[in-house]
Amino acid sequence: FLSGFVTSVRVMLPRPESSVCPVTAACHPPESAAAIAALHRAVLAWYDANARELPWRISPQARAAGGRADPYRVWLSEVMLQQTTVVTVTPRYQRFLELFPTVDDLAAAPLEAVLAEWAGLGYYARARNLHKCAVEVSAIHDGVFPDTEEGLRSLPGIGAYTAAAIAAIAFDEAAVVLDGNIERVMARLFAVETPLPEAKPALRDHAAALTPQSRPGDHAQALMDLGATICTPRNPVCGDCPLATWCAGRAQGIAADLPKRKRKPARPVRHGTAFVIRRKSDGAMLLVRRPEQGLLGGMLAFPATAWGERGDAVPPVKADWRVAAEPVRHTFTHFHLEMDVWEAEISTAAARKLDGQWTEDPAGAGLPTVFRKVLAVIG
């Protein structure tokens, strides 16, 4: 598989024939201390041979030699990876790290620069919280992250999952890490048929029961890698899985159907209008900064109406408006957006009356994806 830029070779470790549970047999999830210890050994042996090479990660071999993961890099990667794939994140992470190599550098940067660099990764509140957290770590903690899950939870924008991941991976705390990949592994290992999200507490309990005191960070990353490469959402490669010995979902023939999820309601469609205003003298376009609170808060964008029911758009200035033939379509987490695009040129005198930022290079202004689509529509 590809981790974004590195091809990893899967190395399979032989298992004693007697320890492999046939699909037709009744496999049992680990319950005894001996069974859990055996599972740990199997998972870590697999991870030592098959760990993905990721730019924010310390390899198990480097860790065994005394290396330690940088909590800043772990934190940054975990925030970026929320709702975004490793392949997408890897080049963006590397560029972000070049611009802001330390938490102090990130704290010293203007929020606008951070938001612009975040453009296209979505969930822009995460970028604002990222900057706010960096400022606090730099100013209050002298640029050093707290080394406990509890301490990490006290920082702005760091929730339960991220705190546990940093604590385990960077500080070897036996914190319970439960991301989407680990949820899937737990659901299949213990044959949990309760649909998500109701199943989350049970899945967390199972993960907690398996979290070891020794190498908890490698254990968490091993389960993440299993979910990403073997225990995949579709067509899991159960024959290559080091957990096959104990997997109740595999034994019952339901692994591929887990975890179950409740059917999500259809996303509603909202409507709006974006206004592309050009200054006749130089062709510069007007951008405005969206309110800090709300969707795409603090980002530069074209002026636009509120997004809601379809209605008559009221442009910010009188002009000879042209309407694009097709609207911009974009999907957010909870709704679909259809946004008409109006375009007009105005005089320099009229432009002086409008608040905002005039730019001849809107593409370089860090526009959110939906407004980059607006730019594409007008050519």
N, C-alpha and C positions, 0 to 999 in steps of 0.2 A: 504494500500500500504506500501511498505518498503522504508524507507529513507536511507537505507544502513545498519542500525542495530536497528532501532526503528520502531515498528509497531504503526501507528496512527489510531485512531478510528474516522471515519467520523460522526460528529454530525450534523444532519439537523435541521435547525430552521424553524418552521412553518411560512408560509407566508399567509397573508390574502387572502382568495379565490378570492376576487375581484381584487387583484393586480396582479394575475398570468395571463399572456397572453397566451391563448390557441394557439397551433400550427397553427390552422386555422385562427386565428385573425391577424390583422395587428399590430404587435408590433412596437414600435417606439423607437429608441435609445434616450438616455436622451439628451435633448437640453436646457430645462429651468433650472434655478438655483434650483428650487424645485426638479425637477427630478434627477439632478446630486447629490443633497444632499441626496435624498432617496437612490440612488445607493451606495453612500459612506457608508451610514449606513448599508445597506444590505451586502456589501462586508466586512466591518470591523466586523460586527456581526458574519458572517461566519468564518472569519479568527480567531477571538477570540476563537471560538469553535473548529476549525479544523486545526490550524497552524501546519505544519510539525515540528517535533523536529529534528533540525540539529545542529551539534556541534559548528558551527560558529554563530548561531542565538540566539538572546534574545527573549524569549517567549513574547507574548503580555501581559501576566499577570505580568511578571517581568518588562517589560517596563512601565506598568502602575504604578508599585511600585517605579519607579525612575531608573531602570536599563538602561544601555546604551550599545549598541553593540561596540565592540572593532574594530576601523577602520582597524587595522592591520589584524585581522582575517577576516573581511568582504572582504578586498582587496585580501587576499590570496585565499579565497574561490572563489571569482568571477573570478580570473585569472585561477584557476584550472578547474572551471566548463565550461570554453569556449570549446565547442566541446567535452565535456566529461560528463558522467552521474553522478548524485548524488551518486548512488550505488558504482561506481568506485572510485569517488573522496574521499568519506568519510574516508576510512582507510588510504589513502595516505595523506590526509589533517592532520589526527591525528598524523601520524608518522612525517610528516614535522614539525608540531608544537612542537613535542617533541625535535626534533633536533635544531629547530630555534624558540624558544618560543616568541621572540620579534623581532621587526624590526631591533634593534641594533645587535642582535645575527645573523640575516640573513646578515646584512651588513658586519659583521666581518668575516663571513665564506668565504673560498676560492670559487671562481666561480666554480671550478671543482667539489667541494663537492655538490653545489647546482644543477649543471647539472646532476651529478650522481643520486641524489635523485629524480630528475625529470624524469628519464628514464622510458619510458612506458606511460607517459602522453601526449606525442606528442607535436608538435609545440614548439620546443626547443628554438626558439627566445623568447618565453614568459618567459622562465626561465632566460635567459640572461637579459631581461628587468626587470624582478622581482628583480634580484640582483642589477642591476644598480639603480633602483628606491629606494631600501632599503638603498643603500650607500648614495644617495642624501638626503633622509629623515633623516637619522642618522647624516650626517655631516653638512647639511645646516639648517635643521629644528629641530635639537636637539632631534631627535627621535619621533617627534610629526607630524602627518599627517595634512596638511592644512584642514580646516574645511568647505571649500566651494567647489562647483563644479568647479569654475574657477581656484581656487588654485590647486586642484587635477589634473586638465588637464595640468598643467605646469610640472608635474612630468614625468620622462621617462617611456614610455610604458603604460601609463594610457590614454586610449582613451575616447571618448564621453560616451559610455555606462558604462564603469567601473567607471568613475568619477561621473556620475549621480547616480549609484547604491550606491557607498560609501557615497556620500553626503546625499542621502535620508535615507539610512538605519542606518548609524552611526551618522549623524549630524542633521537628521530631516529637511533637506532642501527640499523644494518643487521642486525637480529636476525631469525631465521627464525620467523615466526608461523604456527602451524598449528592452527586450530580446526576444528570440524566442517564449517563452510561452505567453508573453504579446502581441506580434504581432498577435499570433493566436487568442487570446481573442478579441482583437480590430477588427480584420478582420471579425470575426463572429458576434460580437455585432453590428457592423455598416454595415454588409453585403458588405464588400469591395471586389469586384470581380476582380479588377485590379491585375494581377499576381505580385508576388515578383520577383525581387527586386524593380520594379517600384512603388509598393504600399507603400514602406517604408515611404516616406514623409507624405502621407495621414494618415497612421497608427500612426505616431508620433504626428501629429496634433490632432488626436482623443485622444491619450493618454495624451497629454498636457491639453486638455480641461477637462479631468477627474481628473487630478492630484490635490489633495486637499492641503490646507495649514496646516490642522490638520492631524497628523499622516501620513505624506507622505511615510515614510519608511514602515510602516505596510501596507499601501495601495499597494505599489509596491510589497511587499512580498506576499500579499494576491492574487494579480493577477498572480504572478509566481506560487503560489500553485494551483490556479484554473486551470492554463494551464497544470500543471504537473499531476493533480489528477482527474479533472472533464472535463475540456475543452481540452481533449487529442487529439493528431493528428488523431487517428482513434477511432471511436465509442464513441464520447463525451456523457457524462451522463447528458444530458440537463435537465432531470427532477430533478436533485439534485443541479442545478446551481443557485446561488443567483442572477445571472444576467438574468435569463430566462424571467423576466418581461419585459425587454427592448431589448431582443436579436432579431434583424431583421433577422439574418441568420437562427435562429431556426424557426421563423415565416414563412420564405420563403422556408423552407425545404432544405436549402443548407449549413447548418452549417458544416456538416462533409466534405464538398468539399472545405472548406476555411481554410487557405488562398491558393489561386491558385499559382502555380509556373510554370515558364517557363521550358520547357524540357531542361535539361542540355546536352551539347554535350558529346559524349562518351569520356572517358578518354583515352589518347594515352598510348601505352605501350613503356616503355624505358627498355634498357638492360644494363647490367654491369657485372663485375666479382669481387668477393671478394677473397682475398688471405689469407689463414690461414697458417701462417708460425710457425712451432714448432722448438725450439732449442733442438737438440738431447740430450744434456747433462742432461737436467732436465724436458723436455717437456713443458717448458714455451712457451707462444704464444706472438707474436708481436702485439701490439696495437699502433695505431697512433691517434693523435688528428686532427680532421677535421678542415679545415679553419674556422675562426670565421664567415665569411660571407658565406651565402648559407645554404642549407638544412642540418640540424643536425650540425650546426656550433658549434665548440668548444667541441663536444662530442668525447669521445674515441670510436674507431671503428677498425675493421680489415682493413688493406690496401685494397683499391678498385680502380677500374677504374672509370672514369666519367660515368654518366648514360645518355645514349642517344641511337643513332642508334646501331644496332648490328654490331660488328666489331671484329677484332682479338685482343685478350687481350695480353698485354705485362706485364709479371710478374716483380716484383721489384728485383728479384734475380734469378740466374740460379739454378735450382734444378730439381729433379725428381717429377714433379707435377702429382697429382692424381685429377681427376675431379669427383665431386659428381654426382650421377646418376640423381638427380632432382635439378632444380634450386630453389632458394628461391623466393617466390612470396610475394609481399607486396604492399598495396595500399596506396598512399599518396593522399592528397586533390585533386591534379590536374593530377595525372598520376598513372598508374600501373607500378610496377617494377618487372622484372624478372632478377635475378642475379645468374649467375653461381658461384659455389664455388670450388676453387682450393685449394688443401692442399699439403704441403711438409714439410720435415724435413731438417734442415741445420746444419752445424757444428758451434761450438762456435766461431771459427775464422770468418766465414761468417756472423754470427749474429752481431759481433762487428761493421761491416760496415753499418749496417742498423740503421736509426734513428727511435726512438719510445720508447715504454715502454714494457718491457718484464714482463709477469705475468703468474703465475701458476693458477690463479683464475680469468679468464676473466669474468665469470658469476658475480663476485662481483665488477666489474669495472664500473657498471652503463651503460652498453651498450644500445643504442637505440633498439627499438623492432626489427627492420629489421636485425640488427646484432646479436641479441639474436637468431633469426631464423637461422642465419648462424651457430652459435654455436650448435644449435639443430641438424642441418643437419649432422655435423661431429661427433655428439655423444660425 
